[in-house]
Amino acid sequence: MSADAASRVCEFVVKQIVDNPDGVSVAQSETDGGIRLDVSVADGDMGRVSGKRRRGASAIRTIVRAAGVDDDVTAIEVEFVD
C-alpha cells in the first residue's frame, strides 16, 4: 500500500507554512489499517505547523486525507514529530 500523492501533498503544504522548508521531511510507513505519515520540521517551526488550538495541524490532516483518495487509501494518519 502506498500513499505517494498524499505524502507529496503533505510535504508541499508543510513547506509552504514553515520558515525553513529544507528542514521538512515526511516518512511513510504502513499500519494495520492504512498509512502513517510522520512529519518532521526544523527547530522552531512546529508552532507554525500546529497553529492556534492545533487548527493548522487539523487542516493539514484533512487535506492529506483528501489527497489519499487519489491513491485509494482511506486510512491516513498524519503525526507531527518533534
All heavy atoms as a GROMACS GRO file, in nm:
protein
  598
    1MET      N    1   0.086  -0.118   0.000
    1MET     CA    2   0.000   0.000   0.000
    1MET      C    3   0.090   0.124   0.000
    1MET      O    4   0.188   0.130   0.070
    1MET     CB    5  -0.089  -0.003   0.125
    1MET     CG    6  -0.191   0.104   0.127
    1MET     SD    7  -0.299   0.099   0.273
    1MET     CE    8  -0.370  -0.062   0.262
    2SER      N    9   0.055   0.221  -0.080
    2SER     CA   10   0.136   0.341  -0.090
    2SER      C   11   0.047   0.465  -0.098
    2SER      O   12  -0.060   0.460  -0.156
    2SER     CB   13   0.224   0.332  -0.216
    2SER     OG   14   0.298   0.449  -0.231
    3ALA      N   15   0.095   0.571  -0.039
    3ALA     CA   16   0.020   0.697  -0.041
    3ALA      C   17   0.112   0.806  -0.095
    3ALA      O   18   0.138   0.906  -0.030
    3ALA     CB   19  -0.029   0.730   0.098
    4ASP      N   20   0.161   0.786  -0.217
    4ASP     CA   21   0.256   0.880  -0.275
    4ASP      C   22   0.197   1.019  -0.294
    4ASP      O   23   0.262   1.118  -0.262
    4ASP     CB   24   0.309   0.827  -0.408
    4ASP     CG   25   0.393   0.702  -0.390
    4ASP    OD1   26   0.457   0.688  -0.283
    4ASP    OD2   27   0.396   0.620  -0.483
    5ALA      N   28   0.077   1.028  -0.344
    5ALA     CA   29   0.014   1.160  -0.366
    5ALA      C   30  -0.008   1.230  -0.232
    5ALA      O   31   0.021   1.350  -0.218
    5ALA     CB   32  -0.117   1.145  -0.441
    6ALA      N   33  -0.056   1.157  -0.134
    6ALA     CA   34  -0.081   1.216  -0.002
    6ALA      C   35   0.050   1.263   0.061
    6ALA      O   36   0.056   1.371   0.120
    6ALA     CB   37  -0.150   1.115   0.088
    7SER      N   38   0.155   1.186   0.046
    7SER     CA   39   0.285   1.222   0.100
    7SER      C   40   0.340   1.348   0.034
    7SER      O   41   0.391   1.438   0.101
    7SER     CB   42   0.382   1.105   0.082
    7SER     OG   43   0.508   1.137   0.136
    8ARG      N   44   0.328   1.356  -0.098
    8ARG     CA   45   0.376   1.474  -0.170
    8ARG      C   46   0.295   1.599  -0.132
    8ARG      O   47   0.350   1.707  -0.115
    8ARG     CB   48   0.370   1.451  -0.321
    8ARG     CG   49   0.478   1.357  -0.372
    8ARG     CD   50   0.486   1.361  -0.524
    8ARG     NE   51   0.358   1.343  -0.592
    8ARG     CZ   52   0.308   1.226  -0.628
    8ARG    NH1   53   0.374   1.115  -0.604
    8ARG    NH2   54   0.191   1.219  -0.690
    9VAL      N   55   0.164   1.583  -0.121
    9VAL     CA   56   0.078   1.696  -0.083
    9VAL      C   57   0.113   1.743   0.059
    9VAL      O   58   0.124   1.863   0.085
    9VAL     CB   59  -0.072   1.658  -0.094
    9VAL    CG1   60  -0.160   1.761  -0.024
    9VAL    CG2   61  -0.111   1.644  -0.239
   10CYS      N   62   0.132   1.648   0.148
   10CYS     CA   63   0.168   1.682   0.287
   10CYS      C   64   0.298   1.761   0.290
   10CYS      O   65   0.306   1.866   0.353
   10CYS     CB   66   0.181   1.554   0.369
   10CYS     SG   67   0.219   1.584   0.542
   11GLU      N   68   0.398   1.712   0.220
   11GLU     CA   69   0.527   1.781   0.217
   11GLU      C   70   0.514   1.921   0.157
   11GLU      O   71   0.568   2.018   0.210
   11GLU     CB   72   0.629   1.699   0.139
   11GLU     CG   73   0.768   1.757   0.140
   11GLU     CD   74   0.868   1.667   0.073
   11GLU    OE1   75   0.834   1.557   0.025
   11GLU    OE2   76   0.986   1.708   0.068
   12PHE      N   77   0.440   1.934   0.050
   12PHE     CA   78   0.420   2.063  -0.015
   12PHE      C   79   0.353   2.163   0.078
   12PHE      O   80   0.399   2.277   0.093
   12PHE     CB   81   0.339   2.047  -0.144
   12PHE     CG   82   0.309   2.177  -0.211
   12PHE    CD1   83   0.403   2.240  -0.289
   12PHE    CD2   84   0.185   2.239  -0.193
   12PHE    CE1   85   0.377   2.362  -0.350
   12PHE    CE2   86   0.157   2.360  -0.253
   12PHE     CZ   87   0.253   2.423  -0.331
   13VAL      N   88   0.244   2.122   0.141
   13VAL     CA   89   0.168   2.212   0.227
   13VAL      C   90   0.253   2.257   0.346
   13VAL      O   91   0.259   2.376   0.378
   13VAL     CB   92   0.037   2.146   0.275
   13VAL    CG1   93  -0.030   2.228   0.384
   13VAL    CG2   94  -0.058   2.126   0.158
   14VAL      N   95   0.321   2.163   0.409
   14VAL     CA   96   0.402   2.198   0.526
   14VAL      C   97   0.517   2.291   0.486
   14VAL      O   98   0.547   2.386   0.558
   14VAL     CB   99   0.454   2.070   0.596
   14VAL    CG1  100   0.552   2.106   0.707
   14VAL    CG2  101   0.338   1.991   0.653
   15LYS      N  102   0.579   2.268   0.371
   15LYS     CA  103   0.688   2.355   0.327
   15LYS      C  104   0.642   2.497   0.302
   15LYS      O  105   0.719   2.591   0.315
   15LYS     CB  106   0.753   2.298   0.200
   15LYS     CG  107   0.847   2.185   0.228
   15LYS     CD  108   0.919   2.140   0.103
   15LYS     CE  109   1.023   2.034   0.137
   15LYS     NZ  110   1.103   1.997   0.019
   16GLN      N  111   0.515   2.515   0.267
   16GLN     CA  112   0.461   2.650   0.244
   16GLN      C  113   0.440   2.725   0.374
   16GLN      O  114   0.437   2.848   0.375
   16GLN     CB  115   0.330   2.643   0.165
   16GLN     CG  116   0.340   2.574   0.031
   16GLN     CD  117   0.450   2.630  -0.056
   16GLN    OE1  118   0.458   2.749  -0.080
   16GLN    NE2  119   0.538   2.543  -0.101
   17ILE      N  120   0.425   2.653   0.483
   17ILE     CA  121   0.392   2.714   0.612
   17ILE      C  122   0.516   2.751   0.692
   17ILE      O  123   0.520   2.854   0.758
   17ILE     CB  124   0.303   2.618   0.694
   17ILE    CG1  125   0.170   2.597   0.623
   17ILE    CG2  126   0.282   2.670   0.836
   17ILE    CD1  127   0.085   2.488   0.682
   18VAL      N  128   0.619   2.668   0.688
   18VAL     CA  129   0.735   2.683   0.776
   18VAL      C  130   0.832   2.790   0.726
   18VAL      O  131   0.829   2.829   0.610
   18VAL     CB  132   0.809   2.548   0.793
   18VAL    CG1  133   0.719   2.445   0.858
   18VAL    CG2  134   0.864   2.498   0.661
   19ASP      N  135   0.921   2.833   0.816
   19ASP     CA  136   1.025   2.928   0.781
   19ASP      C  137   1.143   2.860   0.712
   19ASP      O  138   1.213   2.923   0.633
   19ASP     CB  139   1.077   3.000   0.906
   19ASP     CG  140   0.976   3.101   0.960
   19ASP    OD1  141   0.897   3.155   0.880
   19ASP    OD2  142   0.976   3.124   1.082
   20ASN      N  143   1.167   2.732   0.745
   20ASN     CA  144   1.280   2.657   0.689
   20ASN      C  145   1.228   2.536   0.611
   20ASN      O  146   1.222   2.425   0.665
   20ASN     CB  147   1.373   2.614   0.801
   20ASN     CG  148   1.496   2.542   0.751
   20ASN    OD1  149   1.518   2.532   0.631
   20ASN    ND2  150   1.574   2.492   0.844
   21PRO      N  151   1.193   2.554   0.483
   21PRO     CA  152   1.137   2.442   0.406
   21PRO      C  153   1.234   2.326   0.386
   21PRO      O  154   1.193   2.212   0.368
   21PRO     CB  155   1.099   2.503   0.272
   21PRO     CG  156   1.137   2.645   0.276
   21PRO     CD  157   1.193   2.677   0.409
   22ASP      N  158   1.365   2.354   0.393
   22ASP     CA  159   1.463   2.246   0.378
   22ASP      C  160   1.463   2.152   0.498
   22ASP      O  161   1.513   2.039   0.489
   22ASP     CB  162   1.603   2.303   0.358
   22ASP     CG  163   1.616   2.378   0.226
   22ASP    OD1  164   1.542   2.343   0.131
   22ASP    OD2  165   1.698   2.471   0.218
   23GLY      N  166   1.406   2.195   0.610
   23GLY     CA  167   1.402   2.113   0.731
   23GLY      C  168   1.281   2.021   0.738
   23GLY      O  169   1.262   1.950   0.836
   24VAL      N  170   1.199   2.019   0.633
   24VAL     CA  171   1.078   1.936   0.633
   24VAL      C  172   1.110   1.799   0.575
   24VAL      O  173   1.172   1.786   0.470
   24VAL     CB  174   0.966   2.003   0.549
   24VAL    CG1  175   0.845   1.912   0.537
   24VAL    CG2  176   0.927   2.135   0.609
   25SER      N  177   1.065   1.695   0.646
   25SER     CA  178   1.075   1.559   0.592
   25SER      C  179   0.949   1.482   0.628
   25SER      O  180   0.890   1.503   0.734
   25SER     CB  181   1.199   1.486   0.646
   25SER     OG  182   1.186   1.461   0.783
   26VAL      N  183   0.909   1.395   0.537
   26VAL     CA  184   0.789   1.314   0.556
   26VAL      C  185   0.829   1.168   0.538
   26VAL      O  186   0.877   1.130   0.432
   26VAL     CB  187   0.677   1.352   0.457
   26VAL    CG1  188   0.555   1.262   0.476
   26VAL    CG2  189   0.639   1.498   0.472
   27ALA      N  190   0.811   1.089   0.643
   27ALA     CA  191   0.842   0.946   0.638
   27ALA      C  192   0.711   0.868   0.634
   27ALA      O  193   0.619   0.894   0.712
   27ALA     CB  194   0.924   0.903   0.758
   28GLN      N  195   0.702   0.774   0.544
   28GLN     CA  196   0.579   0.696   0.524
   28GLN      C  197   0.600   0.554   0.574
   28GLN      O  198   0.702   0.492   0.549
   28GLN     CB  199   0.547   0.694   0.375
   28GLN     CG  200   0.423   0.617   0.338
   28GLN     CD  201   0.394   0.628   0.190
   28GLN    OE1  202   0.401   0.736   0.133
   28GLN    NE2  203   0.364   0.518   0.128
   29SER      N  204   0.501   0.503   0.648
   29SER     CA  205   0.505   0.365   0.694
   29SER      C  206   0.365   0.306   0.691
   29SER      O  207   0.266   0.380   0.692
   29SER     CB  208   0.565   0.355   0.834
   29SER     OG  209   0.487   0.429   0.926
   30GLU      N  210   0.358   0.174   0.685
   30GLU     CA  211   0.228   0.107   0.684
   30GLU      C  212   0.186   0.072   0.826
   30GLU      O  213   0.268   0.036   0.908
   30GLU     CB  214   0.234  -0.020   0.600
   30GLU     CG  215   0.244   0.008   0.453
   30GLU     CD  216   0.223  -0.117   0.368
   30GLU    OE1  217   0.147  -0.206   0.412
   30GLU    OE2  218   0.282  -0.123   0.261
   31THR      N  219   0.056   0.084   0.852
   31THR     CA  220  -0.002   0.044   0.980
   31THR      C  221  -0.104  -0.066   0.952
   31THR      O  222  -0.126  -0.103   0.837
   31THR     CB  223  -0.070   0.163   1.050
   31THR    OG1  224  -0.178   0.209   0.968
   31THR    CG2  225   0.027   0.277   1.075
   32ASP      N  226  -0.167  -0.115   1.056
   32ASP     CA  227  -0.267  -0.220   1.039
   32ASP      C  228  -0.381  -0.177   0.948
   32ASP      O  229  -0.428  -0.252   0.865
   32ASP     CB  230  -0.324  -0.262   1.175
   32ASP     CG  231  -0.220  -0.330   1.262
   32ASP    OD1  232  -0.122  -0.383   1.206
   32ASP    OD2  233  -0.237  -0.328   1.385
   33GLY      N  234  -0.424  -0.052   0.964
   33GLY     CA  235  -0.540  -0.007   0.889
   33GLY      C  236  -0.511   0.082   0.770
   33GLY      O  237  -0.602   0.120   0.699
   34GLY      N  238  -0.386   0.118   0.748
   34GLY     CA  239  -0.358   0.209   0.638
   34GLY      C  240  -0.216   0.258   0.636
   34GLY      O  241  -0.122   0.182   0.653
   35ILE      N  242  -0.200   0.388   0.621
   35ILE     CA  243  -0.070   0.452   0.606
   35ILE      C  244  -0.050   0.556   0.716
   35ILE      O  245  -0.145   0.624   0.756
   35ILE     CB  246  -0.060   0.523   0.469
   35ILE    CG1  247  -0.074   0.423   0.356
   35ILE    CG2  248   0.069   0.602   0.455
   35ILE    CD1  249   0.041   0.328   0.341
   36ARG      N  250   0.074   0.567   0.762
   36ARG     CA  251   0.109   0.668   0.861
   36ARG      C  252   0.218   0.756   0.801
   36ARG      O  253   0.317   0.706   0.747
   36ARG     CB  254   0.159   0.604   0.989
   36ARG     CG  255   0.206   0.704   1.093
   36ARG     CD  256   0.258   0.633   1.215
   36ARG     NE  257   0.330   0.726   1.299
   36ARG     CZ  258   0.310   0.738   1.429
   36ARG    NH1  259   0.223   0.660   1.489
   36ARG    NH2  260   0.379   0.824   1.499
   37LEU      N  261   0.199   0.888   0.810
   37LEU     CA  262   0.299   0.984   0.765
   37LEU      C  263   0.353   1.057   0.887
   37LEU      O  264   0.277   1.120   0.961
   37LEU     CB  265   0.238   1.085   0.667
   37LEU     CG  266   0.177   1.029   0.540
   37LEU    CD1  267   0.113   1.141   0.458
   37LEU    CD2  268   0.281   0.956   0.457
   38ASP      N  269   0.483   1.044   0.910
   38ASP     CA  270   0.549   1.115   1.020
   38ASP      C  271   0.617   1.238   0.961
   38ASP      O  272   0.707   1.227   0.879
   38ASP     CB  273   0.653   1.026   1.088
   38ASP     CG  274   0.589   0.913   1.166
   38ASP    OD1  275   0.483   0.935   1.227
   38ASP    OD2  276   0.644   0.801   1.166
   39VAL      N  277   0.572   1.354   1.006
   39VAL     CA  278   0.622   1.481   0.953
   39VAL      C  279   0.717   1.543   1.055
   39VAL      O  280   0.680   1.564   1.170
   39VAL     CB  281   0.505   1.578   0.925
   39VAL    CG1  282   0.556   1.708   0.868
   39VAL    CG2  283   0.404   1.514   0.832
   40SER      N  284   0.838   1.573   1.010
   40SER     CA  285   0.938   1.641   1.093
   40SER      C  286   0.967   1.776   1.032
   40SER      O  287   0.975   1.790   0.910
   40SER     CB  288   1.067   1.559   1.099
   40SER     OG  289   1.044   1.434   1.156
   41VAL      N  290   0.984   1.876   1.119
   41VAL     CA  291   1.019   2.010   1.073
   41VAL      C  292   1.140   2.059   1.153
   41VAL      O  293   1.175   2.001   1.256
   41VAL     CB  294   0.901   2.109   1.088
   41VAL    CG1  295   0.784   2.070   1.000
   41VAL    CG2  296   0.856   2.121   1.231
   42ALA      N  297   1.202   2.165   1.107
   42ALA     CA  298   1.318   2.222   1.175
   42ALA      C  299   1.277   2.280   1.311
   42ALA      O  300   1.159   2.308   1.335
   42ALA     CB  301   1.381   2.330   1.088
   43ASP      N  302   1.376   2.296   1.397
   43ASP     CA  303   1.351   2.356   1.528
   43ASP      C  304   1.285   2.492   1.512
   43ASP      O  305   1.326   2.572   1.428
   43ASP     CB  306   1.482   2.372   1.605
   43ASP     CG  307   1.542   2.239   1.647
   43ASP    OD1  308   1.467   2.141   1.654
   43ASP    OD2  309   1.664   2.235   1.672
   44GLY      N  310   1.183   2.516   1.590
   44GLY     CA  311   1.114   2.644   1.587
   44GLY      C  312   0.997   2.652   1.490
   44GLY      O  313   0.922   2.748   1.494
   45ASP      N  314   0.982   2.553   1.403
   45ASP     CA  315   0.874   2.557   1.305
   45ASP      C  316   0.749   2.479   1.347
   45ASP      O  317   0.646   2.490   1.282
   45ASP     CB  318   0.922   2.505   1.169
   45ASP     CG  319   0.998   2.609   1.089
   45ASP    OD1  320   0.977   2.730   1.116
   45ASP    OD2  321   1.076   2.572   1.002
   46MET      N  322   0.759   2.400   1.452
   46MET     CA  323   0.644   2.317   1.493
   46MET      C  324   0.524   2.404   1.529
   46MET      O  325   0.410   2.371   1.497
   46MET     CB  326   0.681   2.226   1.609
   46MET     CG  327   0.573   2.125   1.643
   46MET     SD  328   0.523   2.019   1.506
   46MET     CE  329   0.663   1.911   1.495
   47GLY      N  330   0.548   2.517   1.594
   47GLY     CA  331   0.438   2.607   1.630
   47GLY      C  332   0.367   2.663   1.507
   47GLY      O  333   0.246   2.682   1.507
   48ARG      N  334   0.442   2.689   1.402
   48ARG     CA  335   0.382   2.740   1.279
   48ARG      C  336   0.295   2.634   1.214
   48ARG      O  337   0.191   2.664   1.156
   48ARG     CB  338   0.491   2.786   1.182
   48ARG     CG  339   0.571   2.904   1.232
   48ARG     CD  340   0.672   2.951   1.131
   48ARG     NE  341   0.611   2.999   1.008
   48ARG     CZ  342   0.555   3.119   0.990
   48ARG    NH1  343   0.552   3.203   1.091
   48ARG    NH2  344   0.504   3.154   0.874
   49VAL      N  345   0.337   2.509   1.222
   49VAL     CA  346   0.261   2.399   1.160
   49VAL      C  347   0.134   2.370   1.240
   49VAL      O  348   0.027   2.353   1.182
   49VAL     CB  349   0.348   2.272   1.148
   49VAL    CG1  350   0.265   2.154   1.103
   49VAL    CG2  351   0.463   2.296   1.054
   50SER      N  352   0.146   2.365   1.371
   50SER     CA  353   0.030   2.328   1.452
   50SER      C  354  -0.074   2.440   1.457
   50SER      O  355  -0.193   2.414   1.457
   50SER     CB  356   0.071   2.288   1.592
   50SER     OG  357   0.133   2.395   1.659
   51GLY      N  358  -0.031   2.564   1.461
   51GLY     CA  359  -0.124   2.677   1.461
   51GLY      C  360  -0.196   2.694   1.593
   51GLY      O  361  -0.173   2.620   1.688
   52LYS      N  362  -0.284   2.791   1.597
   52LYS     CA  363  -0.361   2.816   1.718
   52LYS      C  364  -0.460   2.703   1.740
   52LYS      O  365  -0.530   2.661   1.648
   52LYS     CB  366  -0.438   2.948   1.706
   52LYS     CG  367  -0.350   3.070   1.715
   52LYS     CD  368  -0.435   3.195   1.717
   52LYS     CE  369  -0.347   3.316   1.732
   52LYS     NZ  370  -0.426   3.439   1.735
   53ARG      N  371  -0.462   2.656   1.862
   53ARG     CA  372  -0.553   2.547   1.903
   53ARG      C  373  -0.541   2.426   1.812
   53ARG      O  374  -0.638   2.355   1.788
   53ARG     CB  375  -0.697   2.596   1.906
   53ARG     CG  376  -0.720   2.703   2.007
   53ARG     CD  377  -0.868   2.731   2.019
   53ARG     NE  378  -0.885   2.866   2.068
   53ARG     CZ  379  -0.992   2.940   2.051
   53ARG    NH1  380  -1.093   2.891   1.985
   53ARG    NH2  381  -0.998   3.061   2.098
   54ARG      N  382  -0.423   2.405   1.756
   54ARG     CA  383  -0.392   2.290   1.671
   54ARG      C  384  -0.477   2.286   1.545
   54ARG      O  385  -0.491   2.183   1.480
   54ARG     CB  386  -0.405   2.158   1.746
   54ARG     CG  387  -0.339   2.152   1.882
   54ARG     CD  388  -0.196   2.120   1.886
   54ARG     NE  389  -0.160   1.993   1.827
   54ARG     CZ  390  -0.036   1.966   1.791
   54ARG    NH1  391   0.057   2.053   1.810
   54ARG    NH2  392  -0.008   1.851   1.737
   55ARG      N  393  -0.534   2.400   1.507
   55ARG     CA  394  -0.618   2.404   1.387
   55ARG      C  395  -0.537   2.386   1.260
   55ARG      O  396  -0.586   2.330   1.162
   55ARG     CB  397  -0.695   2.536   1.380
   55ARG     CG  398  -0.806   2.541   1.482
   55ARG     CD  399  -0.886   2.666   1.466
   55ARG     NE  400  -0.990   2.670   1.569
   55ARG     CZ  401  -1.066   2.773   1.590
   55ARG    NH1  402  -1.052   2.883   1.517
   55ARG    NH2  403  -1.159   2.770   1.683
   56GLY      N  404  -0.413   2.434   1.259
   56GLY     CA  405  -0.327   2.416   1.142
   56GLY      C  406  -0.299   2.269   1.117
   56GLY      O  407  -0.310   2.221   1.004
   57ALA      N  408  -0.266   2.197   1.223
   57ALA     CA  409  -0.239   2.054   1.210
   57ALA      C  410  -0.365   1.980   1.164
   57ALA      O  411  -0.358   1.890   1.080
   57ALA     CB  412  -0.190   1.997   1.343
   58SER      N  413  -0.478   2.019   1.216
   58SER     CA  414  -0.604   1.956   1.177
   58SER      C  415  -0.634   1.980   1.030
   58SER      O  416  -0.678   1.889   0.958
   58SER     CB  417  -0.717   2.009   1.264
   58SER     OG  418  -0.839   1.954   1.226
   59ALA      N  419  -0.610   2.102   0.983
   59ALA     CA  420  -0.634   2.134   0.842
   59ALA      C  421  -0.540   2.055   0.751
   59ALA      O  422  -0.583   2.004   0.647
   59ALA     CB  423  -0.615   2.284   0.820
   60ILE      N  424  -0.415   2.042   0.791
   60ILE     CA  425  -0.319   1.964   0.712
   60ILE      C  426  -0.364   1.819   0.703
   60ILE      O  427  -0.361   1.758   0.596
   60ILE     CB  428  -0.177   1.974   0.772
   60ILE    CG1  429  -0.125   2.117   0.755
   60ILE    CG2  430  -0.083   1.873   0.706
   60ILE    CD1  431   0.002   2.146   0.832
   61ARG      N  432  -0.409   1.763   0.814
   61ARG     CA  433  -0.458   1.623   0.814
   61ARG      C  434  -0.575   1.607   0.718
   61ARG      O  435  -0.584   1.508   0.645
   61ARG     CB  436  -0.498   1.582   0.956
   61ARG     CG  437  -0.380   1.559   1.046
   61ARG     CD  438  -0.425   1.510   1.184
   61ARG     NE  439  -0.310   1.483   1.267
   61ARG     CZ  440  -0.270   1.562   1.367
   61ARG    NH1  441  -0.338   1.672   1.396
   61ARG    NH2  442  -0.163   1.530   1.438
   62THR      N  443  -0.666   1.702   0.717
   62THR     CA  444  -0.783   1.695   0.629
   62THR      C  445  -0.740   1.698   0.482
   62THR      O  446  -0.789   1.619   0.401
   62THR     CB  447  -0.879   1.812   0.659
   62THR    OG1  448  -0.920   1.804   0.796
   62THR    CG2  449  -1.000   1.808   0.568
   63ILE      N  450  -0.650   1.788   0.448
   63ILE     CA  451  -0.602   1.799   0.310
   63ILE      C  452  -0.532   1.671   0.267
   63ILE      O  453  -0.553   1.621   0.156
   63ILE     CB  454  -0.509   1.921   0.295
   63ILE    CG1  455  -0.589   2.049   0.314
   63ILE    CG2  456  -0.438   1.920   0.161
   63ILE    CD1  457  -0.503   2.173   0.332
   64VAL      N  458  -0.447   1.617   0.354
   64VAL     CA  459  -0.371   1.496   0.320
   64VAL      C  460  -0.464   1.376   0.303
   64VAL      O  461  -0.446   1.296   0.212
   64VAL     CB  462  -0.263   1.470   0.427
   64VAL    CG1  463  -0.198   1.334   0.408
   64VAL    CG2  464  -0.158   1.579   0.423
   65ARG      N  465  -0.564   1.365   0.388
   65ARG     CA  466  -0.659   1.254   0.373
   65ARG      C  467  -0.736   1.265   0.242
   65ARG      O  468  -0.764   1.165   0.176
   65ARG     CB  469  -0.755   1.251   0.492
   65ARG     CG  470  -0.688   1.200   0.617
   65ARG     CD  471  -0.785   1.191   0.734
   65ARG     NE  472  -0.714   1.155   0.854
   65ARG     CZ  473  -0.720   1.223   0.968
   65ARG    NH1  474  -0.798   1.328   0.980
   65ARG    NH2  475  -0.650   1.183   1.073
   66ALA      N  476  -0.769   1.386   0.202
   66ALA     CA  477  -0.837   1.405   0.074
   66ALA      C  478  -0.745   1.366  -0.042
   66ALA      O  479  -0.789   1.306  -0.140
   66ALA     CB  480  -0.881   1.550   0.059
   67ALA      N  481  -0.617   1.398  -0.030
   67ALA     CA  482  -0.521   1.360  -0.134
   67ALA      C  483  -0.502   1.209  -0.140
   67ALA      O  484  -0.471   1.154  -0.245
   67ALA     CB  485  -0.387   1.428  -0.110
   68GLY      N  486  -0.522   1.141  -0.030
   68GLY     CA  487  -0.509   0.996  -0.025
   68GLY      C  488  -0.613   0.924  -0.109
   68GLY      O  489  -0.594   0.809  -0.147
   69VAL      N  490  -0.721   0.990  -0.142
   69VAL     CA  491  -0.824   0.931  -0.227
   69VAL      C  492  -0.766   0.897  -0.364
   69VAL      O  493  -0.801   0.796  -0.424
   69VAL     CB  494  -0.945   1.027  -0.240
   69VAL    CG1  495  -1.044   0.978  -0.343
   69VAL    CG2  496  -1.012   1.045  -0.105
   70ASP      N  497  -0.672   0.978  -0.412
   70ASP     CA  498  -0.606   0.951  -0.540
   70ASP      C  499  -0.527   0.820  -0.536
   70ASP      O  500  -0.506   0.756  -0.639
   70ASP     CB  501  -0.511   1.064  -0.580
   70ASP     CG  502  -0.585   1.190  -0.620
   70ASP    OD1  503  -0.706   1.180  -0.649
   70ASP    OD2  504  -0.523   1.297  -0.621
   71ASP      N  505  -0.481   0.782  -0.417
   71ASP     CA  506  -0.403   0.659  -0.401
   71ASP      C  507  -0.489   0.541  -0.358
   71ASP      O  508  -0.437   0.433  -0.329
   71ASP     CB  509  -0.293   0.681  -0.295
   71ASP     CG  510  -0.192   0.784  -0.337
   71ASP    OD1  511  -0.159   0.788  -0.457
   71ASP    OD2  512  -0.146   0.861  -0.250
   72ASP      N  513  -0.620   0.561  -0.349
   72ASP     CA  514  -0.712   0.458  -0.299
   72ASP      C  515  -0.678   0.415  -0.157
   72ASP      O  516  -0.694   0.298  -0.120
   72ASP     CB  517  -0.716   0.336  -0.392
   72ASP     CG  518  -0.780   0.369  -0.525
   72ASP    OD1  519  -0.870   0.455  -0.527
   72ASP    OD2  520  -0.738   0.310  -0.627
   73VAL      N  521  -0.631   0.508  -0.076
   73VAL     CA  522  -0.601   0.482   0.065
   73VAL      C  523  -0.703   0.559   0.147
   73VAL      O  524  -0.712   0.681   0.138
   73VAL     CB  525  -0.458   0.527   0.101
   73VAL    CG1  526  -0.430   0.502   0.247
   73VAL    CG2  527  -0.356   0.456   0.014
   74THR      N  528  -0.779   0.488   0.227
   74THR     CA  529  -0.884   0.554   0.304
   74THR      C  530  -0.840   0.591   0.446
   74THR      O  531  -0.897   0.679   0.506
   74THR     CB  532  -1.009   0.466   0.312
   74THR    OG1  533  -0.973   0.340   0.367
   74THR    CG2  534  -1.071   0.447   0.175
   75ALA      N  535  -0.739   0.522   0.498
   75ALA     CA  536  -0.694   0.548   0.635
   75ALA      C  537  -0.552   0.604   0.632
   75ALA      O  538  -0.455   0.531   0.613
   75ALA     CB  539  -0.699   0.422   0.718
   76ILE      N  540  -0.542   0.735   0.648
   76ILE     CA  541  -0.412   0.801   0.653
   76ILE      C  542  -0.401   0.875   0.785
   76ILE      O  543  -0.486   0.957   0.819
   76ILE     CB  544  -0.392   0.899   0.536
   76ILE    CG1  545  -0.397   0.825   0.404
   76ILE    CG2  546  -0.259   0.973   0.552
   76ILE    CD1  547  -0.384   0.913   0.284
   77GLU      N  548  -0.296   0.844   0.857
   77GLU     CA  549  -0.270   0.905   0.987
   77GLU      C  550  -0.150   0.998   0.969
   77GLU      O  551  -0.046   0.957   0.918
   77GLU     CB  552  -0.237   0.795   1.087
   77GLU     CG  553  -0.216   0.838   1.226
   77GLU     CD  554  -0.186   0.719   1.316
   77GLU    OE1  555  -0.228   0.607   1.285
   77GLU    OE2  556  -0.120   0.741   1.418
   78VAL      N  557  -0.164   1.123   1.007
   78VAL     CA  558  -0.055   1.220   0.997
   78VAL      C  559  -0.011   1.258   1.138
   78VAL      O  560  -0.092   1.306   1.217
   78VAL     CB  561  -0.096   1.346   0.919
   78VAL    CG1  562   0.018   1.446   0.911
   78VAL    CG2  563  -0.147   1.310   0.781
   79GLU      N  564   0.116   1.232   1.169
   79GLU     CA  565   0.171   1.264   1.301
   79GLU      C  566   0.284   1.364   1.284
   79GLU      O  567   0.369   1.349   1.196
   79GLU     CB  568   0.223   1.138   1.370
   79GLU     CG  569   0.114   1.040   1.407
   79GLU     CD  570   0.015   1.096   1.508
   79GLU    OE1  571   0.055   1.173   1.597
   79GLU    OE2  572  -0.105   1.064   1.494
   80PHE      N  573   0.285   1.464   1.370
   80PHE     CA  574   0.390   1.565   1.367
   80PHE      C  575   0.490   1.530   1.476
   80PHE      O  576   0.456   1.525   1.594
   80PHE     CB  577   0.331   1.705   1.386
   80PHE     CG  578   0.238   1.741   1.273
   80PHE    CD1  579   0.102   1.720   1.284
   80PHE    CD2  580   0.288   1.790   1.155
   80PHE    CE1  581   0.017   1.751   1.180
   80PHE    CE2  582   0.204   1.822   1.049
   80PHE     CZ  583   0.067   1.802   1.062
   81VAL      N  584   0.614   1.504   1.435
   81VAL     CA  585   0.718   1.454   1.524
   81VAL      C  586   0.812   1.568   1.562
   81VAL      O  587   0.858   1.642   1.475
   81VAL     CB  588   0.798   1.342   1.454
   81VAL    CG1  589   0.903   1.286   1.547
   81VAL    CG2  590   0.704   1.233   1.406
   82ASP      N  591   0.840   1.580   1.691
   82ASP     CA  592   0.937   1.682   1.736
   82ASP      C  593   1.078   1.640   1.709
   82ASP      O  594   1.117   1.531   1.715
   82ASP     CB  595   0.921   1.707   1.886
   82ASP     CG  596   0.798   1.792   1.915
   82ASP    OD1  597   0.759   1.870   1.828
   82ASP    OD2  598   0.743   1.777   2.025
   0.00000   0.00000   0.00000
